[in-house]
Amino acid sequence: MKTSILSDKEQHPWWQQPLRIIQPNMQVKDTDKIDPERLANQMLEMGANAMVFNMGGIYAWYRSSVAFHVQNEYLPRGSDLLRDMIQSCHQRGIRFIARFDFSKAEDSVYLQKPQWFVRKEGGQPDIIGATRPGAWPLLMSTCINGGYRNEELAVPVIREALERYEIDGVFFNAPGYVFCQCSNCQKKYKGIYGTELPSTSAEMASDFAARCFDDNLGRMYQEIKAVRSDVPMILYYNLHRDNLEKRVSITDMLCTEPQDVLSLGHTRIPEFWQPALSIKVGRSVPGRPDPFGIVHSCPGMDWRHTGLPPAEYRFWLSQIPANGGQLWHSLTGIPDTIMDKRILRTVTEVNRDTAKIASHMDGAQPVNQVALMWSANRSAEGLAEALIHKHIPFDVILPEQVASVNLNHYPVVILPEGFAHSSNFTDLLRDYVSQGGSLIAEGVLSNVENETDSMLLDLFGISGEMQESEYLVASYLRFEQISSIDNEGNPLQRKLEETELIPHRGKVMYCQPKDADVQVLATLVPPFSPLESVGAPPERASLAVKQTDLPLALLRTFGTGRTLYFPFSLSGLIQEFKLEEHFRLFSNAVHLQLNNKALVSITEAPGLQLTVFRKDNDLLIHLVNGAGRRPLSSVLPIHGIEITVRSGEDTPAEAEALIAGTQLKTERLGDKIKICVPTLDVWECIRVPLLI
């Protein structure tokens, strides 16, 4: 029987409603400092409506009856900490999500059940933190195919926890595969592939780790639903390597960790777009609750007892709700043991702002005119970075979703270099363009004899002999002077009119247009020197060839649509050099293919991010400010932002800043509304009522 006093009047299950999670990662030695009533009050004061709390796995935070489930030795005697914590949360309307971590176990378990553990080369166990100071038992990695993480320990622990406690949700920490050569893994591998398990993970079948993960966590999901069908399970997804269509079949909710790890040093600072892109990928599977973005409060786990710089922290966190995700704050310890109180202030402030827009964003859907085919490689990341940097809202489409997505929903589709495509996919693209869609593609097609590559080249309007170049340095892209596209000159040269050339480096696919209907907008200026002599002497710096007919941008009309093809890696230039010229070239390409009819456009400002959603008759425009040199040490307000929204002429010219709680100055210009945002600090959500 439920002890919770939470309201059951909601139309949807609690986990399908807007959530703000705080996870105070418990340190076992601080167990006696946990006062459930006080901690629940602190979670409420910090804006949480759900909390993740340690429950089982490495340590049982209750008196478990499952053999070899190591108990937290610091648990209070004479009381049940977990039961008191759950009751305190429920009395305040806070959902309790149980955290389990079966990835490791103490050496006392290993000594009795060695068959449960990962075996490295030579049969040695995988020891975690063997040199950790203090009187700690050793921790060892458990095998995902072994008994500990399956029927002999994890399954009965899950069953016990669900039957004994009124848990609202289940989350598995560190559930991933670790390469293992134990007998269980060897047997499983041979049973699947008919060959022996290789000696290194690099030689292993590419899908083996995912199959082990799916089998193990699928079993956990079955057990949860068998005991308490109402309890949702939360699982990770990865920005780069997960099949989300498969993942959602074994879980109810998705989470990801776009961590701002600064302790790796400034030269390896995480890209500014990580939270935004991670949430976009998680939202790409339709009909699912909004994904969680888990952000650790620290600048790296080696510095986990201090916090991120507040300005950097707020910028990082704000990207999650601004892209339609849900906040999940991961802290080390409870508020009473956290020594960097800036963390508590930042979490509270961002949760407060998120709560202001929660009802507006609940059920809101992205309104994007651009789709990026997501290949999870550096090319896709480079183009995603350019889209975010240039304030162009976009969706991502995963390879496994291609057949089910209606491309005609998007005026522009972008195909990055290296996107795996089949003949069926190429047929879809041909139909899409012929029916009025606009395609942007880039990169060297390495196998022009391949049927699908050949079909793409035909779509781009390329024929004749094609050849891949050597890696070019000291080369340039030249804007061609063209006679007429709206009589405004070369559209790729917009805001670059004062230069004929921009830098180029890398491989090129030498090609030619098939006929006069394919317009060459840019050409290659070949290297004027080998790299070792580009600077000496200047007397010999003349361009050997100032102009060629080797295309670097080809625009073709096909049916009622258009293709724009860059036969080189524009994404590679963006990723490696981050020059404004390359960002501008790509932005110009997108606006050309949109016919300069963006639904929403804003004043350009470095570090500014734009996302657009719609709910009912409201357009919701998010602005996130990351201006400044990262990691951000202070907020640099952006002033005088102008937003232009295309709308019907009968639409009222109104706009409300939901977080600031103010009306914004607006002006109607024909079929457009111009909105003035006088000052943007970190994050704002602007509501624009529409009648379209």
N, C-alpha and C positions, 0 to 999 in steps of 0.2 A: 504494500500500500504506500502511495506517495506521501512523503512528508512535506513536499514543496508547497508553498502558498502562492506560487506563481500563477498568474492568470492564464486560463486556457481558452480565452475568448478570441485569440488571434485566428485569422482566416487561414494562415499558413503556419507550418511548423516553425518553431522558434529559430531553427538554423537556416531558414529561408528568409529571414528578416535581417535588417541592417545590424551588424555586430561591430563592437569595438573590444578586442580581446587584450588583456594584459596577462603575461606569463611571468610571474616571479620565480625564476629558476631557483629551486631550494638547495641550499647547502646543508648537508646533513648535520654538521656541527652547530648550525644555528637553529636546529629544530625547537629547542626550548625557548627561543625568542618569538615563536609564532603564537600570537593570540588570535584565534579565528575571528572573534567579533571585531577586533581592531583592524585586522587585515582586510576583512570584507568591507568595513567602512572606508578604509583607504582606497580600495579598488573603486568603490562608488564615487568617492571624491575626485578620483583621477579620471572619471568618465567611462569606466569599463561597464559593459553589460554582460560580459562573459570573462571567465578566468580559466587559464590553464594551470593545473596544479599537479605536482609529482604524485604518482600513484604506485607504479610497479615496474619491474624489470631489474635494473641493476640493484635497486633497493626497493623493498616493499615499505610503503609509508602507512601501512596498517599491519595488523598481526595476521599474516598469511598462513594458511594451512597447507600450502603447496610445497612439497619437498624441494629443497635447493633454491627456493625463492628467498634470497638473502634479505633479512629485515634490517631496517634502519635502527641501529642500536641506540639512537638518541630519542626515540619516541617516548612521549610522557607515559608514565605508569598511572593506571587508574582512570584513564580516559581514552577515547577514540578520537585522535586528532582529525582524521579524515571525515568522520561522521559530523563532528562539530563544525569543520570547515564548510562542508556541503550545506549543512543547515543554515549557517550564518550567511552564506551566499544566497541561498534561496529566499531567505527572509527579506533580502534587499533587492530581489528581482535580478540577481546575477546568476547566469548559467555556469555550471561547473563542468569543465572539460578535463577528463583524466589523461594525464601524460604517461605513456609507457615507453621504456627504452630497453629492448631485448638485444641490443647490438653487442653488449659486453657483460661480463660477469666476473666476480672476484675469483682469485686463485683457489679459494677453499672449494669452490664448485668445480673448478678445473681438475683438482686433484682427485675428485671422486667421480667425475663424469668427463674425462678427457675427450671422449668421442663427440662431444657437443661443440667443439671449438675449431676455429680456423687453423689450418695447417699450411705453413709456408714451405718454401723449398727446404728439403731435408727433414720435413715433418715437424719443424719447430712451431710452437704456438705464436700468435701475433700478440705481443705484449704492448699495452698502451701505457705510456708514462712510467717506464721502469725506473727512471732516475728522479721521479717526483720527490721533492723533499717532504719530510714528515713521516709519521708512523702509519702509512697507508698500506692496505693489502694491494697486491698487483691486480690490475684489470686486464682481461684478455678478450679478444674479439671472438664472438660466437658465430658459428656457421649458419648461413641462412637456410641451408638444407638439413641442418641437424636438429636433434630433439629439443634443445633448449628453446629455439625460436619457433617450434611447432608443437606437436602433440604432447610432448613430455613435460613442458613447463609453460610456454606462452599461452597455449590454448586453455589449460585449466586455470591459469591466473586471470585471464580475461573473463572466463565464466564465473569465477569466484568474485571478482570485483563487481561485475554487473549484477549478480544475484544478491550481493551483500549491501551495496551502496546505491543511492539514487543519483547515479552519474547521468549527466545530460549529453555528453559526447565523449568520443575516444580519439586521441591523437597519438600516433607512433613517431617518436623521435628516432633519427638515425636508422631508418629501416632498410638502408641500401645494401647492395651486394658487396662483399669483400672477397677478392680472389682467394680461392682455397683449394688445396689439393688433398683434402680428406677423402676417405673411402666413399662417403655419401655423394660428394661432388663428382668423383670419378665415375661412379655408377650412373648417376643421373646424366652426365655428359655423354657417356657411351650409349645409354639408352635412347637419347634424342638424336645424336648425330652418327652413331655407329663407329666412332673413332675414339681413341684415347684422349683424355683431357690433356691439353698442351701444358708445357712447363711454365709458360708465362701468360699473363692476361692478354698481351698484345697478339698472341697467336690464337686466342680463343675465338670461337664463333661470335660474331658481332651481337647476336641476339640472346646469348646464353644468360648474361647478367639480368636482362629484362625479364626473361622467362622465369628465372629463379625468384625475382622480386614479385612478379605477378602471382606465381604459385603460392608463395609464403603469405603475402598480404591479402590475396584472395581468400585464403583459408581463414585469416583473422576476420575478414569481413563476414564470411559465412557464420562464424561463431557468434559475432556480435548480434547479427540479425536473428540467429536461432534463439538467443537468450532474451534480447530486448530489441524488437524490430524497430522501435521508435528512436533508438539511439543512433545518431549519425557518426560516421567515421571520417576522419580527415587524413589525407595523404599528400605528400609532396609531389610536385612536378618540377622538372628542370627546364630551363630556358632553351637548352641546346639539344637534348637527346631523348626526350620522352615522347611516346605515342599517347597523346591525350585521349584519343578515342578509346584506347584500351584502358587507360588509367581510370576514366570515369565509370567504367563497368565494374570496378571493384572498390569504389568509395563513393561517399555522398558529397564531400566537399574537397576542394583543392587548395593547397597552400604552396608558397614558394618563398625563397629567402634571398632577396636582392640586398646582400650585405654591403655596407659601406666600410670596407676593411682598409683603414688608413695606415695600419701598422706595417704594411708591406713596403711602405716608403712612397714618396711623392711620385716617383717615376712609374709606379704601378697602381696609381689611384684608380678606383673603379670608374668606369664611364658614367657620365652624368645621367644617361638615359636608362640605366639598369632597372630601377623600379617601374618606370613607365612601360618599357617594353615587356618586362616580365608579366605585368598585369594584362597587357594587351594579348599576349600569348595565352594566358589562362582564361581569358574571356572568349577565346575563339571557338570554344565548344558551346553551342547554343543550348539553352534550356537548363543551365546549371546555376547554382548560387554563385554570386560574385566571389572570385578567388581571394584568398588572404595573402597579403604581403607581410612576411615576418621580418622585422628589422630588429637586430640586436642593438642595444643602447650604446655599446662600446665601440671604440675605434679599432677593434681587433681583439680576438680572444686572449691574446697575451696581455692585453690591457683591459680585461673585462671588468675590472673594479673601478674604472672611470668611464666618463661618458664622451660621446661625440661632441664636437663643438656645437653649441646650440643652434647657430644659424645653419650649419651644414645638416644637422639632425632634422630640423624642421623642413628644410628643402627636400631632403630625402623622403621623409615620411609623407609630405603633402602630395607627392606624385602618385601615391597609391590610391587615395580616394578620388583624386582628380582624374584618374584613368579608369574609374569604376571598380576599384578593388576595395577590400576591407582591411582595416588596420589590425595588426597583431604585434603588440609590443613585447619584446623579449628582454627581461631584466635579469641581472645577477643578484639574487637575494630579494628580500622584502624591503619595503620603504624604510623600515627602522634600521636595516643593516646596510643600505646603500649609502656610501660615503659621498658620492657626487650628487648633490641634491638638484643640480641643473637638469638631470635626467627626469626627475619627478615633475619639475615645472614644464619641461618641453612636452612630455607625454600628456599632461593635463591640458595644456593649451591646444595641442593638435586634436585631441579627442573632443574638446569643446567646439572647435571649428567644424569638425566632422559631424557632430551631432546636429549642428544648425542646418546642414544640407541633407541629412539622412532621409527624411521623408520625400524630399524632391528627387533624390537619386535612386530611391527604392523602386526598382523596375524600369529605370531609365535605360535607353538603348543608345549606343553610339550612332552619330549621324556623320558618316565619313564617305567622301567621294572617291577615295583612293584605297586600293587594296594592294598590300605587299605580299607576294608569294614567299612564305617563310621557309627557308632552307636550313636555318639554324647554323649557318656558316658565317664567316667574316664578311662575305659580300652582302648578305642580307642585313647583318648588323650595321655595315657602313651606310647602306641606303636608309635603314631605319633611323640612324643617327642624323642623316641629312634631313629627313622628313621632320623629325622633332626639332632640330636646330632651326629649320626654316618655317616653323609654325604651320605645318601641313598635317591636319588630322588624318589618320589612316587606320585601317583594320589589317590584321595579319590573317593569312589563310594557310593552314598547315597542309603538307602533301597529302595526308590521309583524308582531308576534307574537300579536295579539289572536285571530286565527282558530285558532291552533294551541295556545293555552294553555287548560287546563281550569280555568275560573274556580271551579268547585265545590270545588277544592282549598282555597280560601280562604274562611273564614267571613265576612270583610269585604273589599269592594272599594271603592276610593276613586276618584272621578272629579273631577279638578280642573277649574276653569274653563278653557275654551278647548280642551279635548281634542277633536280632530277625530273625529267619530263618523259612521258611516253607518247606514242603516236595518238592515243586517245586524248591526252591532254593538249597536244598540238592541234588536234581537230577542234577541241573546245575553244582554244584561242582564236582559230580562224573564224569560227562561228561568231564568237564574241565581237571581233573586230568588224567582220562583214555586216553585223547588225548595228553598228554605231559605236562600239567601244573603242577606247584608245589604249594602246599598249606601249609601255616603255620597257626596253630590254637592254642588257649590257653584257659585255664579256666576250672572250674568245671562245668560239665553239670549236673544241679541239678535234672533233672527229666529224668532219664535213661529209665523210662517206656514210656516216650513220643516217638511217632513214629519218629519224625524228629531228636531228640537227638540220638535215637537208630541207625538211618541211618547214622548219622555222625560218631558215634563210630565204626560202621562197616567199614566206609571209612578209619578211622584211623588205622584199624587193631586191634581192641580191642574186646575181648569177655569174657565170663564168668561173675562171680559175680563182681559187682562194688559197691562202697560205698564211700560216702563223709566223709572226716575226720573231726575231730574237728579242731579248729584254732590252728595251731602248732607254737610254738616259740622254740628258741634254736635248730632249725633243720637246715639241710644243703642239698644242691644238690651235689651229687658226680658224677664226670665224670667217665664213665666206660671205661676201657681199651679194645679197640676193635681191631680186627686183621687187617682189611683192608677196608679202603675207600681211594683209591689212595695211600695206604701204607704211609699215613701221619698222622696216629693216629686219635684220636677223633676230627672230624671237629668242634665240639662245644667248644673244649678246646683251639682253636687257640689263641695264645698270652696269654693263661692262663696255659701253660704247667707246670709251677712250683707249681701249687696247685691242689690237688685232689678235694678240697671242695670249694664251694662258699656259702654265706649265703642264707638261705631260711626262709620264714615266711608266714603263712596263711594256707588256706585250700588246701587239695589235694584230687583228686579223685583216690582212690585206684583201680587199674585196672591191667590187664595182657594182654600181646600180644596174639593174636589168634594163631600165628604159628611162626615158625622159620624165616620166611621171614620178620617179623617185628623186626627191630633192636632197642634195648634199648641203647640209648646213655648216659642217665643219670638216676640215681636212688636217692631215698630219704634216707638220714641218719636221723633217728628219733630224737626227742628232748633228750638231755642228762640230762636235769634238768628242773623243773618248773622255771618260770621267776624269782621268788623271791629269788632263791638260785643259779643263774648261776654264781655269782661272789664269793661265799663263801661256803666252803673254796676251794682253788685251788687243795688241796690234793684229792678232790672228783670230779674233772672236767673230768674224763675219759669218753669217749663215751661208753655208755652202749652197743650200736650196731654200728659197723663201716660200715656195708654194708648190704643192703637189696636187694630184687628183686622187690621192689615197683618202677615202672617206673616214672620218671619225664620228660623224652623226648623219644618219640617213632618215628622212621623213617620207613616209609613203601613205597614200590614200588607198584603202582597200575596202571595197563595198562602200558603206556609209561611215566607216571608222578610219582610224589612222594607226600606223606603227611608227615609233621612233626608236632607232637602234644605234647604240654606241658600241662599235666593234673593239672595245677595250674595257678594262676594269675601272670604271669611274668610282665604284665603291672602294676599290683598293687605294686610289688616290685620296679619297675622303678619309679613310681610316688611318693612312700612314702620315699624311701631311696636314690635314685639317685646315687647308687654305680656303679663304672665303671664296676665291674664284671657282673652286670645285663645288662647294655648296651652292653657289649662285647658279652655276651651269645646270645642276640637277634640279634646283627649284624652278628655273626657267623652263626646263623640259616638262615638269609637271603642270605648270600653269599654261604652257602651250597646249598640252593635251587636254586640259580642262577648258580650253577656249577662254581662259581668263574669267571663268564664271564660278569661282569658289563661293560656296555657301557662306562661309565666315572667313574673313581675313583681318589681320591686325597689324599694327605698327611693328616693324621689325625691331627686335632688341636682343642682343646677345644674352643667352641664359634663360630667355622667356620660353615657356612651354604652353601650348594650346591644345585643349581637348574639347569636343562638342558632343553633347548628348541631347536626347529628346525624351520627354515624358508627357504624354497627352498633348496638350497644346502649348507646352513650354519648351523653349530651347534653353539648355543649360550649358553655359560656356565657362570652362575652367581655365584660369591663368595661374601658372606656377612660376615663381621668380627664383632663378638660380644664378643671378648675375654676380660676377666677381670671380676672383681666382680661388679655385678649390684647393683644399677644403675651406669652405666659407667661414670666415672669422666674424663676419657681421652681415646684417641684412643691408643691401644696397637698394633702396626703393627705386622703382622705375616710374617715371612721371609721364603724364600726357599720352597714355596709350589710347589709340583710337581703334575701335572694333567696327567693322562693316558687316552687316548681315543682310543677305538677300531675302526679301519677303514680299508677300502680296501688298499691293498699295493700300489695301484696307486694314492691314495689320496696324494696331496702335504702336506708336513710337514710344515704347516704355522699356525700362530696364532696371532691375533691382539687384544690388550687390547683397547676396544672401548672408555672407559671413560678416561683412561690415554692418549690415542692416540699414543700408541707405539707398535712396533712389539716385540713379545716375542721369546725367544730362544726355539727352538724345536729340537727333535731328533726322527728319525724313528727307531723302534725296531720291525721288522717283520710286523705284522698286527696292530701294535699299534703306536701311536704318543705320545711322552712324551713332555710335555710343562712345562717350568719353569717360575713361577711367582716370581720374586725376592722379592717383597714387596707388601703386601696387607694392605691398610689403612682401609677403611670402606667397600667399595663396588667396584667391578669390573665386567664387562661383557666382556667375551672373545669370539671372533668370530673365529671359526675353519671351513674353507671350506672343504666340503666333496664331494666325488664322488660316494657315496653309496646311 
